Amino acid sequence: MTVHDHAFPRRLWRGRPEDPRWARPAFLALLLATLLLYLANLSASGYANSFYSAAVQAGSESWKAFFFGSLDAANAITVDKPPAALWPMALSVRLFGLHSWAILLPEVLMGVGTVAVVYAAARRRFSPAAGLIAGAVLALTPVAALMFRFNNPDAMLALLMAVACYLVIRALEDGRTRWIVWAGAAIGFAFLAKTLQAFLILPPLALVYAVCAPVPVRRRVAQLAAGLGAIVVAGGWWVAVVELWPASSRPYIGGSQNDSFLELTFGYNGLGRLNGDETGSVGGGGAPGGGGGGGWGETGWDRMFGSVVGGQISWLIPAALILLVAGLVATRKAARTSVTRGAFLVWGGALLTTMLVFSYMQGIFHEYYTVALAPYIAPLVGMGAALLWERRERTWAALTLTAAMTATAAWGYVLLNRSSGYQPWLKWLVLVGGLTAALGLLFAARLGRRFALGVAGLGLVTALAGPAAYTLTTLGEAHTGSIVTAGPAVTGGRGGGPGGGGGPGGGMPGGNMPDGNGFPGRPGQGQQGQQGQGRPGQNLPGGMPGGGTPGDGNPQGETPDGRGGAGGMGGLLNGAGVSDEAKELLEDDAQAYTWVAAAVGAQNAASYQLSTGDPVMAIGGFNGTDPSPTLDEFKEYVANGEIHYFIAGGGGMGGASAGTSSQISTWVQETFAPVTVDGTTFYDLTKPKTES
């Protein structure tokens, strides 16, 4: 091995020449600790969100399903998002087989990668200590620990948004076009993970670069145009292929009402999220008359701090905002091209823009969306704390550090106090320890170095104690279904807990979930936690807590339209528990059919598909409201012998209303013979009633 060959591992371990000797080992230890933390108890959640796991399973078997993001390998319908977030998981399953670790490990690695990015961003312009603080804050944010171990698209989105911000800061340093182009590519690819949410940070990033870049104005404009072109190319190539591909030979675009990805992007996944007008969805968050308080929680400036959302993300938001202002004040006399100020503007602009949209959007809003804020909060805390610590001899800096620490301690106490009976001693430790640290920070410049570092350490520990406790609670529980939350149950909120649902066990917000019989629930009487009330999944790794039948479901399961179905009936937001007997029924002669079964609603279909490994058609897509297939199309599939069974029940919103799902269900019930297996009703589509 040459001398040059020996240099690489040494550089890897020691880092930059100007770094203290402890910096690189501490960084590598941070990444290792994050990896081990997120891997702990990883398989407890089984298939996590079976909706996406079914698409991953399909993509691991069919390259066509992989490309389009189909829910099944026979390509009936896609998920209601573009497929980029599914691709790493599908490739992992191709390599390692279908199980919980293969699905969730890529998400964990994205979490570790995001920690590395925020460390690099804070370290680059400030200090290794700033980077370590930023990385630790991100790793211990409860909603981050939840979503970097879950198979929704948010993990990839958070990583790519952090990368985009980092690249813009690099561009502010030297004005090179390549950084802006790569930032645009990151945002464009993020669009293929979660559509328009990737564009929320575009205005602040573009504005900061347009004002602060160290190149002439004309060059800035040209670079931003190049960045926009990179967005179009990175995100638009897939859209162009899908829109140009003949609809007759590709899957239906799930979540759309006219089989168009563009309609999905600007409707259900776009403007509908802002104004609540989401055709085919389950209703928005704004209350009638324009106020807040609908099914997805009250809207308003304090939404991120409310009982439902606060414990997920807001622990250090007050400190981040205080430190953002302090950073801008400290650099107020700096040159226009100050990268230090630019870094605060990039991360702060991304945070404020995303918070503003989340706070006032009237459409579907889930608590876990707030993971998008975590990569912005973390570097602001790390950078701001490091900047003020270096200037602690100045009165204003010491006072600001004290204010940030006081706000963190007080807010941590409030959040912990919302969790009745949850580690009651912890809120006092956070409050007393934090206030003590705040007092010490006020006089940090007059203390000796050892005592000053002790005060800083006490402040960091108490600031992270609350979110760390919530994170550890999150890691110790299974989370399944479509709505998951971190931490313990809270007063006035929906809480977490096993099953991890937005309502206990995954119910709809506000209790307005269809009840056990599939009819719209009355407020306060929605579907409550199914954990322990139904049969847990018997064939999925880690089980499917929260699945199975609600306790008041139709015991006979004789209606195929989403208004009953015991045993294996899934819900709109949770998968079903599939018994061995049901699995055996579907697997019998499965190779003779394109789809072994069809079911209303994607969660219901997904559970059977994951259990059997065979394609199951999701009628109506996720909500059961997509017009796919039509009744005529379904009849043609049946006539051609492509579908074996129709599974009664299901959680689609279309099940109890007029629409293609209801039409298909009614026709099946009137035409085919039912067979009940372990409390679940199946309709054999090869045996009309006249022949039974």
C-alpha positions as CSV (number, residue, x, y, z in Angstrom):
1,M,0.0,0.0,0.0
2,T,1.4,3.4,-0.9
3,V,1.7,6.4,1.4
4,H,-1.1,8.0,-0.5
5,D,-3.3,4.9,0.2
6,H,-2.6,5.3,3.9
7,A,-3.7,8.9,3.9
8,F,-7.4,8.3,3.2
9,P,-8.3,6.4,6.4
10,R,-6.2,8.9,8.4
11,R,-8.1,11.8,6.8
12,L,-11.4,10.0,7.4
13,W,-10.6,9.6,11.1
14,R,-8.9,13.0,11.7
15,G,-11.0,15.2,9.4
16,R,-9.7,18.7,8.5
17,P,-6.3,19.8,9.7
18,E,-7.8,22.8,11.5
19,D,-10.2,20.6,13.5
20,P,-9.5,19.6,17.1
21,R,-8.5,16.0,17.5
22,W,-11.8,15.0,19.0
23,A,-14.0,16.5,16.2
24,R,-13.9,13.7,13.6
25,P,-14.2,10.8,16.1
26,A,-17.1,12.6,17.7
27,F,-18.8,13.0,14.3
28,L,-18.4,9.4,13.4
29,A,-19.6,8.4,16.9
30,L,-22.7,10.6,16.3
31,L,-23.5,8.8,13.1
32,L,-22.9,5.4,14.6
33,A,-25.1,6.3,17.6
34,T,-27.9,7.5,15.3
35,L,-27.6,4.3,13.2
36,L,-27.8,2.0,16.3
37,L,-30.6,4.1,17.8
38,Y,-32.8,3.9,14.7
39,L,-32.1,0.3,14.2
40,A,-33.2,-0.6,17.7
41,N,-36.5,-2.6,17.6
42,L,-36.9,-1.8,13.9
43,S,-38.9,-4.9,13.0
44,A,-41.5,-4.2,15.7
45,S,-43.6,-2.2,13.2
46,G,-43.7,-5.1,10.8
47,Y,-44.7,-3.7,7.4
48,A,-45.4,-0.3,8.9
49,N,-47.7,1.4,6.4
50,S,-48.9,-1.6,4.4
51,F,-50.1,0.7,1.7
52,Y,-46.5,1.6,0.7
53,S,-45.1,-1.8,1.7
54,A,-47.5,-3.5,-0.9
55,A,-46.1,-1.1,-3.6
56,V,-42.6,-2.0,-2.5
57,Q,-43.4,-5.7,-2.7
58,A,-44.9,-5.1,-6.2
59,G,-41.9,-3.1,-7.3
60,S,-39.6,-5.9,-6.2
61,E,-41.3,-8.3,-8.5
62,S,-42.2,-6.1,-11.5
63,W,-40.0,-3.5,-13.1
64,K,-43.1,-1.9,-14.5
65,A,-44.6,-1.7,-11.1
66,F,-41.3,-0.3,-9.8
67,F,-41.2,2.5,-12.4
68,F,-44.8,3.6,-11.9
69,G,-45.2,2.9,-8.2
70,S,-48.0,0.4,-8.6
71,L,-49.8,-1.1,-5.7
72,D,-49.6,-4.6,-7.2
73,A,-47.3,-6.4,-9.6
74,A,-50.2,-6.7,-12.1
75,N,-50.3,-2.9,-12.3
76,A,-53.9,-2.1,-11.6
77,I,-53.4,1.3,-9.9
78,T,-50.5,3.3,-8.4
79,V,-50.0,4.8,-5.0
80,D,-51.2,8.4,-4.7
81,K,-47.6,9.7,-4.8
82,P,-44.8,9.6,-7.3
83,P,-42.6,6.5,-6.8
84,A,-39.1,7.8,-5.9
85,A,-39.4,7.1,-2.2
86,L,-40.4,3.5,-3.0
87,W,-37.4,2.8,-5.2
88,P,-34.7,2.3,-2.5
89,M,-37.0,0.1,-0.5
90,A,-38.0,-2.0,-3.6
91,L,-34.3,-2.5,-4.5
92,S,-33.6,-3.5,-0.9
93,V,-36.4,-6.1,-1.1
94,R,-35.1,-7.4,-4.4
95,L,-31.7,-7.9,-2.7
96,F,-32.7,-9.2,0.7
97,G,-36.3,-10.5,0.4
98,L,-39.6,-9.2,1.7
99,H,-39.4,-8.5,5.4
100,S,-39.5,-5.5,7.8
101,W,-35.8,-4.8,7.8
102,A,-35.4,-4.8,4.1
103,I,-38.2,-2.3,3.8
104,L,-37.2,0.0,6.7
105,L,-33.4,-0.1,6.6
106,P,-33.2,2.4,3.6
107,E,-35.3,4.8,5.7
108,V,-32.8,4.5,8.6
109,L,-29.9,5.2,6.3
110,M,-31.7,8.3,5.0
111,G,-32.0,9.4,8.6
112,V,-28.3,8.9,9.3
113,G,-27.5,10.7,6.0
114,T,-29.7,13.7,7.0
115,V,-27.8,13.9,10.3
116,A,-24.5,14.0,8.4
117,V,-25.8,16.7,6.1
118,V,-26.9,19.1,8.9
119,Y,-23.6,18.4,10.7
120,A,-21.6,19.3,7.6
121,A,-23.7,22.4,7.1
122,A,-23.2,23.7,10.6
123,R,-19.6,22.6,10.9
124,R,-18.6,24.2,7.6
125,R,-19.3,27.8,8.6
126,F,-19.1,27.6,12.3
127,S,-17.5,24.8,14.4
128,P,-17.5,21.1,15.0
129,A,-19.4,21.7,18.2
130,A,-22.1,23.5,16.2
131,G,-22.3,20.5,13.8
132,L,-22.5,18.0,16.7
133,I,-25.3,20.0,18.4
134,A,-27.2,20.2,15.1
135,G,-26.8,16.5,14.4
136,A,-27.9,15.5,17.9
137,V,-30.9,17.8,17.8
138,L,-32.1,16.2,14.6
139,A,-31.4,12.6,15.7
140,L,-33.4,13.1,18.9
141,T,-36.4,14.9,17.4
142,P,-39.3,12.6,18.1
143,V,-41.0,12.8,14.7
144,A,-37.6,12.3,13.0
145,A,-37.0,9.1,15.0
146,L,-40.5,8.0,13.9
147,M,-40.3,8.8,10.2
148,F,-36.7,7.7,9.6
149,R,-37.9,4.2,10.7
150,F,-41.2,4.3,8.7
151,N,-41.9,3.7,5.0
152,N,-43.7,6.9,4.1
153,P,-42.1,9.3,1.6
154,D,-41.1,11.8,4.2
155,A,-37.7,10.4,5.0
156,M,-36.5,10.9,1.5
157,L,-38.1,14.3,1.4
158,A,-36.3,15.5,4.5
159,L,-33.0,14.2,3.3
160,L,-33.2,15.9,-0.1
161,M,-34.5,19.2,1.4
162,A,-31.5,19.2,3.8
163,V,-29.1,18.5,0.8
164,A,-30.7,21.3,-1.2
165,C,-30.2,23.8,1.6
166,Y,-26.6,22.7,2.1
167,L,-25.8,23.0,-1.6
168,V,-27.2,26.5,-1.8
169,I,-25.0,27.5,1.1
170,R,-22.0,26.1,-0.8
171,A,-23.1,28.2,-3.8
172,L,-23.1,31.3,-1.5
173,E,-19.5,30.6,-0.7
174,D,-17.9,30.7,-4.1
175,G,-20.8,31.5,-6.6
176,R,-20.2,28.3,-8.7
177,T,-23.1,27.3,-10.9
178,R,-22.7,23.6,-10.2
179,W,-23.9,24.0,-6.6
180,I,-27.1,25.7,-7.7
181,V,-27.7,23.1,-10.4
182,W,-27.2,20.2,-7.9
183,A,-29.5,22.0,-5.5
184,G,-32.1,22.2,-8.2
185,A,-31.6,18.5,-9.0
186,A,-32.1,17.6,-5.3
187,I,-35.4,19.6,-5.2
188,G,-36.5,18.1,-8.5
189,F,-35.9,14.5,-7.3
190,A,-37.7,15.4,-4.0
191,F,-40.7,16.3,-6.2
192,L,-40.7,12.7,-7.3
193,A,-40.9,11.7,-3.6
194,K,-43.7,14.0,-2.4
195,T,-44.7,16.3,-5.3
196,L,-45.3,20.0,-4.5
197,Q,-44.1,19.9,-0.9
198,A,-40.6,19.8,-2.3
199,F,-41.2,23.3,-3.7
200,L,-42.1,25.0,-0.4
201,I,-38.5,26.1,0.2
202,L,-37.9,27.3,-3.3
203,P,-38.9,31.0,-2.7
204,P,-36.6,31.6,0.3
205,L,-33.7,29.7,-1.3
206,A,-34.0,31.5,-4.6
207,L,-34.4,34.9,-2.9
208,V,-31.4,34.4,-0.6
209,Y,-29.2,33.4,-3.5
210,A,-30.5,36.3,-5.7
211,V,-29.5,38.8,-3.0
212,C,-26.4,37.3,-1.4
213,A,-24.5,35.4,-4.0
214,P,-20.9,36.7,-4.6
215,V,-21.4,37.1,-8.4
216,P,-22.8,39.8,-10.6
217,V,-26.6,40.1,-10.9
218,R,-26.8,38.8,-14.5
219,R,-24.8,35.7,-13.5
220,R,-27.1,35.2,-10.5
221,V,-30.1,35.3,-12.8
222,A,-28.6,32.8,-15.2
223,Q,-27.6,30.5,-12.4
224,L,-31.1,30.5,-10.9
225,A,-32.4,29.7,-14.4
226,A,-30.0,26.8,-14.6
227,G,-31.2,25.6,-11.2
228,L,-34.8,25.8,-12.4
229,G,-33.8,23.8,-15.4
230,A,-32.3,21.2,-13.2
231,I,-35.5,21.0,-11.2
232,V,-37.5,20.5,-14.4
233,V,-35.2,17.8,-15.7
234,A,-34.8,15.9,-12.4
235,G,-38.5,16.0,-11.6
236,G,-40.0,16.2,-15.0
237,W,-38.6,13.3,-16.9
238,W,-40.7,10.8,-15.0
239,V,-43.8,13.0,-15.3
240,A,-43.3,13.3,-19.0
241,V,-43.0,9.6,-19.5
242,V,-46.1,8.9,-17.5
243,E,-48.2,11.5,-19.2
244,L,-47.0,10.3,-22.7
245,W,-47.4,6.6,-21.9
246,P,-50.7,5.2,-23.3
247,A,-53.1,4.9,-20.4
248,S,-54.3,1.6,-21.7
249,S,-50.9,0.0,-21.0
250,R,-50.0,1.5,-17.6
251,P,-51.6,1.5,-14.2
252,Y,-54.3,4.0,-13.2
253,I,-52.8,7.0,-11.4
254,G,-54.0,6.6,-7.9
255,G,-55.5,9.6,-6.1
256,S,-56.6,11.2,-9.4
257,Q,-60.1,11.4,-10.7
258,N,-59.2,11.3,-14.4
259,D,-56.1,9.1,-14.6
260,S,-53.7,12.1,-14.8
261,F,-50.6,12.6,-12.7
262,L,-50.8,16.3,-13.4
263,E,-54.3,16.4,-11.9
264,L,-53.0,14.5,-8.9
265,T,-50.1,16.9,-8.5
266,F,-52.1,20.1,-8.6
267,G,-55.3,18.8,-7.1
268,Y,-55.3,16.1,-4.4
269,N,-51.6,16.5,-3.6
270,G,-51.3,20.2,-4.4
271,L,-53.7,23.1,-4.1
272,G,-56.2,20.7,-2.4
273,R,-53.9,20.4,0.6
274,L,-53.9,24.2,0.9
275,N,-57.6,25.0,0.5
276,G,-59.1,21.6,1.6
277,D,-60.8,21.0,-1.7
278,E,-59.4,17.5,-2.3
279,T,-61.6,15.7,-4.7
280,G,-61.8,12.0,-3.8
281,S,-60.3,12.6,-0.3
282,V,-61.6,12.4,3.2
283,G,-62.1,16.1,3.9
284,G,-60.0,19.0,5.0
285,G,-59.0,20.7,8.2
286,G,-60.7,24.1,8.1
287,A,-64.0,24.4,9.9
288,P,-67.1,25.8,8.1
289,G,-67.0,29.5,7.8
290,G,-63.3,29.7,7.4
291,G,-62.2,29.0,10.9
292,G,-59.9,26.2,12.0
293,G,-60.9,23.1,13.8
294,G,-62.0,20.7,11.1
295,G,-61.1,17.0,10.9
296,W,-57.4,17.6,10.6
297,G,-57.0,19.9,13.5
298,E,-57.3,23.7,14.0
299,T,-55.3,25.9,11.7
300,G,-53.5,29.1,12.8
301,W,-50.1,30.5,13.7
302,D,-49.9,28.2,16.8
303,R,-50.7,24.9,15.1
304,M,-47.1,23.6,15.4
305,F,-47.3,24.2,19.2
306,G,-50.8,22.7,19.8
307,S,-51.6,19.6,21.8
308,V,-51.6,17.3,18.8
309,V,-48.4,18.5,17.0
310,G,-46.3,20.1,19.7
311,G,-44.6,17.0,21.2
312,Q,-43.7,15.8,17.7
313,I,-41.5,18.7,16.6
314,S,-41.8,22.0,18.6
315,W,-39.4,21.3,21.5
316,L,-36.6,23.6,20.1
317,I,-38.6,25.8,17.8
318,P,-38.7,28.7,20.3
319,A,-34.9,28.4,20.7
320,A,-34.4,28.1,16.9
321,L,-36.4,31.3,16.3
322,I,-34.6,33.2,19.0
323,L,-31.2,32.1,17.7
324,L,-32.2,32.9,14.1
325,V,-33.0,36.5,15.1
326,A,-29.7,36.6,17.1
327,G,-27.7,35.4,14.1
328,L,-29.2,38.0,11.8
329,V,-28.6,40.7,14.4
330,A,-25.0,39.6,14.8
331,T,-24.4,39.8,11.1
332,R,-26.3,42.9,10.4
333,K,-23.2,44.9,9.5
334,A,-21.6,42.2,7.4
335,A,-21.2,42.5,3.7
336,R,-24.0,41.5,1.4
337,T,-22.2,38.3,0.5
338,S,-21.7,37.1,4.1
339,V,-22.0,33.4,4.1
340,T,-22.6,33.3,7.8
341,R,-25.7,35.5,7.4
342,G,-26.7,33.6,4.3
343,A,-26.7,30.3,6.2
344,F,-29.1,31.7,8.8
345,L,-31.3,33.0,6.0
346,V,-31.3,29.7,4.1
347,W,-32.2,27.5,7.1
348,G,-34.4,30.2,8.7
349,G,-36.3,30.9,5.5
350,A,-36.9,27.2,4.9
351,L,-38.2,26.8,8.4
352,L,-40.5,29.8,8.4
353,T,-42.0,29.1,5.0
354,T,-42.7,25.5,5.8
355,M,-44.1,26.3,9.2
356,L,-46.4,28.9,7.7
357,V,-47.8,26.5,5.1
358,F,-48.3,23.7,7.6
359,S,-50.0,26.1,10.1
360,Y,-52.6,27.4,7.7
361,M,-53.2,24.5,5.2
362,Q,-56.8,23.5,5.2
363,G,-56.5,20.1,3.6
364,I,-55.1,16.8,4.9
365,F,-52.5,17.4,7.6
366,H,-50.8,14.7,9.6
367,E,-48.6,15.2,12.6
368,Y,-45.7,13.3,10.9
369,Y,-45.5,15.9,8.1
370,T,-43.6,18.0,10.6
371,V,-40.5,15.9,10.1
372,A,-39.9,18.3,7.2
373,L,-39.1,21.0,9.8
374,A,-36.5,19.0,11.7
375,P,-33.6,19.5,9.3
376,Y,-34.1,23.3,9.4
377,I,-34.5,23.6,13.2
378,A,-31.4,21.5,14.0
379,P,-28.7,23.7,12.2
380,L,-30.3,26.9,13.4
381,V,-29.9,25.7,17.0
382,G,-26.3,24.5,16.4
383,M,-25.2,27.6,14.5
384,G,-26.9,30.0,16.7
385,A,-25.6,28.4,19.9
386,A,-22.1,28.3,18.6
387,L,-22.2,31.9,17.3
388,L,-23.4,33.3,20.6
389,W,-21.1,31.1,22.7
390,E,-18.1,32.6,20.9
391,R,-19.5,36.1,21.8
392,R,-20.7,35.3,25.3
393,E,-18.6,38.1,26.8
394,R,-21.0,40.5,25.2
395,T,-24.0,41.3,27.2
396,W,-26.5,40.9,24.4
397,A,-25.1,37.5,23.4
398,A,-25.3,36.2,27.0
399,L,-28.8,37.6,27.4
400,T,-29.9,35.9,24.2
401,L,-28.4,32.6,25.2
402,T,-30.2,32.9,28.5
403,A,-33.5,33.7,26.8
404,A,-33.2,30.7,24.4
405,M,-32.4,28.4,27.3
406,T,-35.2,29.7,29.4
407,A,-37.7,29.4,26.5
408,T,-36.5,25.8,25.9
409,A,-36.9,24.8,29.5
410,A,-40.3,26.4,30.0
411,W,-41.7,25.0,26.7
412,G,-40.2,21.6,27.5
413,Y,-42.0,21.6,30.8
414,V,-45.3,22.5,29.1
415,L,-45.0,19.7,26.5
416,L,-44.1,17.1,29.2
417,N,-47.0,18.3,31.3
418,R,-49.4,17.4,28.5
419,S,-48.5,13.7,28.9
420,S,-50.4,12.8,32.0
421,G,-48.5,10.3,34.0
422,Y,-45.5,10.1,31.6
423,Q,-42.3,10.3,33.6
424,P,-43.6,13.0,36.0
425,W,-40.1,13.7,37.3
426,L,-38.8,14.6,33.9
427,K,-40.6,17.9,33.5
428,W,-39.1,19.2,36.7
429,L,-35.7,18.1,35.7
430,V,-36.1,19.9,32.4
431,L,-37.5,23.0,34.1
432,V,-35.1,23.3,37.0
433,G,-32.0,22.1,35.1
434,G,-32.8,24.4,32.2
435,L,-33.4,27.5,34.3
436,T,-30.2,26.7,36.2
437,A,-28.3,26.5,33.0
438,A,-29.9,29.7,31.8
439,L,-28.7,31.5,34.8
440,G,-25.2,30.1,34.4
441,L,-25.1,31.2,30.7
442,L,-25.8,34.7,31.8
443,F,-22.5,34.7,33.6
444,A,-20.7,32.2,31.4
445,A,-18.0,34.8,30.4
446,R,-17.0,35.4,34.0
447,L,-16.7,31.7,34.9
448,G,-13.6,29.6,34.3
449,R,-13.5,27.5,31.2
450,R,-14.3,24.3,33.0
451,F,-17.4,25.7,34.7
452,A,-18.5,27.5,31.6
453,L,-18.4,24.2,29.6
454,G,-20.3,22.5,32.5
455,V,-23.0,25.1,32.2
456,A,-23.2,24.6,28.5
457,G,-23.3,20.8,28.9
458,L,-26.1,21.1,31.4
459,G,-28.1,23.3,29.0
460,L,-27.6,20.9,26.2
461,V,-28.7,17.9,28.3
462,T,-31.8,19.5,29.7
463,A,-32.8,20.9,26.3
464,L,-32.6,17.4,24.7
465,A,-34.0,15.5,27.7
466,G,-37.6,15.9,26.7
467,P,-37.3,15.1,23.0
468,A,-34.9,12.3,23.8
469,A,-37.5,10.7,26.2
470,Y,-40.2,10.9,23.6
471,T,-37.8,9.5,21.0
472,L,-37.0,6.5,23.2
473,T,-40.7,5.9,23.8
474,T,-41.2,6.0,20.1
475,L,-38.5,3.5,19.4
476,G,-40.0,1.1,21.9
477,E,-43.4,0.9,20.2
478,A,-44.7,-0.5,17.0
479,H,-46.2,2.0,14.5
480,T,-48.5,0.8,11.7
481,G,-51.1,2.3,9.5
482,S,-51.4,5.5,7.6
483,I,-51.3,8.0,10.5
484,V,-48.6,7.6,13.1
485,T,-47.4,9.8,15.9
486,A,-44.3,9.9,18.1
487,G,-44.1,9.7,21.9
488,P,-46.8,9.0,24.5
489,A,-50.4,10.0,24.4
490,V,-51.0,13.6,25.3
491,T,-53.9,15.6,26.8
492,G,-56.1,16.9,24.0
493,G,-54.1,15.0,21.4
494,R,-54.4,11.7,19.6
495,G,-51.1,10.3,21.0
496,G,-49.0,7.5,19.9
497,G,-48.7,4.2,21.5
498,P,-48.7,0.8,20.0
499,G,-50.3,0.9,16.6
500,G,-49.0,4.4,16.4
501,G,-52.2,5.8,15.0
502,G,-53.3,9.4,14.7
503,G,-56.2,8.2,16.8
504,P,-55.3,5.3,19.0
505,G,-54.6,2.5,16.7
506,G,-54.7,4.7,13.7
507,G,-58.2,6.2,13.7
508,M,-59.2,9.3,11.9
509,P,-58.5,12.7,13.5
510,G,-61.4,14.2,15.4
511,G,-63.0,10.9,15.8
512,N,-64.8,11.3,12.5
513,M,-63.7,7.9,11.2
514,P,-66.2,5.5,9.8
515,D,-67.3,3.3,12.7
516,G,-66.9,-0.5,12.9
517,N,-69.7,-0.9,10.4
518,G,-68.2,1.4,7.8
519,F,-70.7,4.3,8.3
520,P,-69.5,7.8,9.1
521,G,-68.7,8.0,12.8
522,R,-70.2,10.6,15.0
523,P,-67.8,13.1,16.5
524,G,-66.0,11.5,19.4
525,Q,-67.2,8.0,18.4
526,G,-64.9,7.2,15.5
527,Q,-63.0,4.1,15.2
528,Q,-60.9,3.7,18.3
529,G,-57.7,1.7,18.7
530,Q,-58.1,-1.6,17.1
531,Q,-55.1,-2.9,19.0
532,G,-56.4,-5.8,21.1
533,Q,-59.9,-5.6,19.7
534,G,-59.3,-7.4,16.4
535,R,-57.2,-10.2,15.3
536,P,-53.5,-9.2,14.9
537,G,-52.0,-10.1,11.6
538,Q,-50.8,-13.6,11.8
539,N,-48.6,-13.7,8.7
540,L,-46.7,-10.4,8.8
541,P,-43.4,-9.9,10.6
542,G,-44.0,-8.2,13.9
543,G,-47.8,-8.6,13.4
544,M,-50.1,-5.9,12.3
545,P,-51.2,-4.2,15.5
546,G,-54.1,-1.9,14.9
547,G,-55.3,-4.2,12.1
548,G,-58.1,-6.7,12.3
549,T,-61.7,-6.0,12.9
550,P,-63.1,-3.3,15.2
551,G,-65.0,-4.7,18.0
552,D,-68.3,-3.6,16.7
553,G,-67.8,-4.7,13.1
554,N,-70.4,-6.8,11.4
555,P,-69.9,-10.3,12.8
556,Q,-71.3,-12.0,9.7
557,G,-69.3,-9.9,7.2
558,E,-72.0,-10.3,4.6
559,T,-71.9,-6.9,2.9
560,P,-69.1,-6.4,0.3
561,D,-69.4,-2.6,0.1
562,G,-67.2,-1.5,3.0
563,R,-70.0,-1.7,5.6
564,G,-68.8,-4.6,7.5
565,G,-66.7,-7.7,7.2
566,A,-65.2,-9.2,10.2
567,G,-62.0,-11.1,10.5
568,G,-59.7,-9.7,7.9
569,M,-61.4,-6.5,7.1
570,G,-58.9,-3.6,6.8
571,G,-59.6,0.0,7.5
572,L,-59.1,3.2,5.5
573,L,-56.0,4.0,7.6
574,N,-54.9,0.5,8.8
575,G,-54.3,-2.9,7.3
576,A,-56.2,-6.0,7.9
577,G,-55.3,-9.1,10.0
578,V,-55.1,-12.0,7.5
579,S,-55.8,-15.4,9.0
580,D,-54.0,-18.6,7.8
581,E,-57.3,-19.9,6.5
582,A,-58.0,-16.8,4.4
583,K,-54.4,-17.0,3.1
584,E,-54.8,-20.6,2.1
585,L,-58.1,-19.8,0.3
586,L,-56.5,-17.1,-1.8
587,E,-53.3,-19.1,-2.6
588,D,-55.3,-22.0,-3.9
589,D,-54.7,-22.0,-7.7
590,A,-53.4,-18.5,-7.5
591,Q,-51.2,-18.9,-10.5
592,A,-54.2,-19.2,-12.7
593,Y,-55.3,-15.6,-12.0
594,T,-53.8,-12.1,-12.7
595,W,-55.2,-11.0,-9.3
596,V,-56.0,-13.5,-6.6
597,A,-58.5,-11.1,-5.2
598,A,-59.9,-7.5,-5.3
599,A,-60.9,-5.4,-2.4
600,V,-62.2,-1.9,-1.8
601,G,-59.5,0.4,-0.5
602,A,-55.7,0.0,-0.8
603,Q,-55.0,-0.8,2.9
604,N,-57.3,-3.7,2.8
605,A,-55.9,-5.0,-0.5
606,A,-52.3,-4.4,0.7
607,S,-52.6,-6.7,3.7
608,Y,-53.8,-9.6,1.7
609,Q,-51.2,-9.0,-1.0
610,L,-48.4,-8.9,1.6
611,S,-49.7,-12.0,3.2
612,T,-50.0,-14.1,0.1
613,G,-47.3,-12.5,-2.1
614,D,-49.8,-12.4,-5.0
615,P,-51.3,-9.3,-6.6
616,V,-54.6,-8.0,-5.1
617,M,-56.5,-5.3,-6.9
618,A,-57.2,-2.2,-4.8
619,I,-60.6,-1.0,-6.0
620,G,-60.8,2.8,-5.8
621,G,-57.2,3.3,-4.7
622,F,-56.3,4.5,-1.2
623,N,-59.6,6.1,-0.3
624,G,-61.7,3.8,-2.4
625,T,-63.0,6.8,-4.3
626,D,-60.9,6.7,-7.4
627,P,-62.9,5.7,-10.5
628,S,-60.8,2.7,-11.2
629,P,-61.7,0.2,-12.3
630,T,-65.1,1.1,-13.6
631,L,-67.9,-1.4,-13.2
632,D,-67.7,-2.3,-16.9
633,E,-63.9,-2.8,-16.6
634,F,-64.3,-4.9,-13.5
635,K,-67.0,-7.1,-15.3
636,E,-64.5,-7.6,-18.1
637,Y,-61.8,-8.7,-15.8
638,V,-64.2,-11.2,-14.2
639,A,-65.4,-12.4,-17.5
640,N,-61.8,-13.0,-18.6
641,G,-61.1,-15.0,-15.5
642,E,-58.5,-12.5,-14.2
643,I,-59.8,-12.1,-10.6
644,H,-60.6,-15.0,-8.3
645,Y,-62.2,-13.5,-5.2
646,F,-63.8,-10.3,-4.0
647,I,-63.1,-9.5,-0.4
648,A,-66.0,-8.2,1.6
649,G,-65.6,-5.1,3.7
650,G,-62.7,-2.7,3.4
651,G,-62.2,0.8,4.6
652,G,-62.6,2.9,1.5
653,M,-64.6,6.1,1.9
654,G,-66.4,5.1,-1.3
655,G,-67.8,2.0,0.2
656,A,-70.8,3.7,1.7
657,S,-71.4,6.2,-1.0
658,A,-72.4,6.2,-4.7
659,G,-69.4,5.6,-6.9
660,T,-67.6,2.8,-8.8
661,S,-66.6,1.0,-5.6
662,S,-70.1,0.9,-4.4
663,Q,-71.4,-0.2,-7.9
664,I,-68.9,-3.0,-8.0
665,S,-69.6,-4.1,-4.5
666,T,-73.4,-4.2,-5.2
667,W,-72.9,-6.1,-8.4
668,V,-70.7,-8.7,-6.8
669,Q,-73.1,-9.2,-3.9
670,E,-76.0,-9.7,-6.3
671,T,-74.2,-11.9,-8.7
672,F,-71.7,-14.2,-6.9
673,A,-71.8,-16.8,-4.2
674,P,-70.3,-15.8,-0.8
675,V,-68.0,-18.0,1.2
676,T,-67.1,-17.2,4.8
677,V,-63.6,-18.0,6.1
678,D,-62.8,-17.3,9.7
679,G,-65.4,-14.6,9.9
680,T,-64.5,-12.9,6.6
681,T,-66.7,-13.0,3.6
682,F,-65.2,-13.7,0.2
683,Y,-67.1,-13.8,-3.1
684,D,-65.9,-16.4,-5.5
685,L,-66.0,-14.6,-8.9
686,T,-65.9,-17.9,-10.7
687,K,-69.1,-19.1,-9.2
688,P,-72.2,-17.0,-10.0
689,K,-75.2,-17.6,-7.8
690,T,-77.1,-19.4,-10.5
691,E,-74.4,-22.1,-10.5
692,S,-73.9,-22.4,-6.8
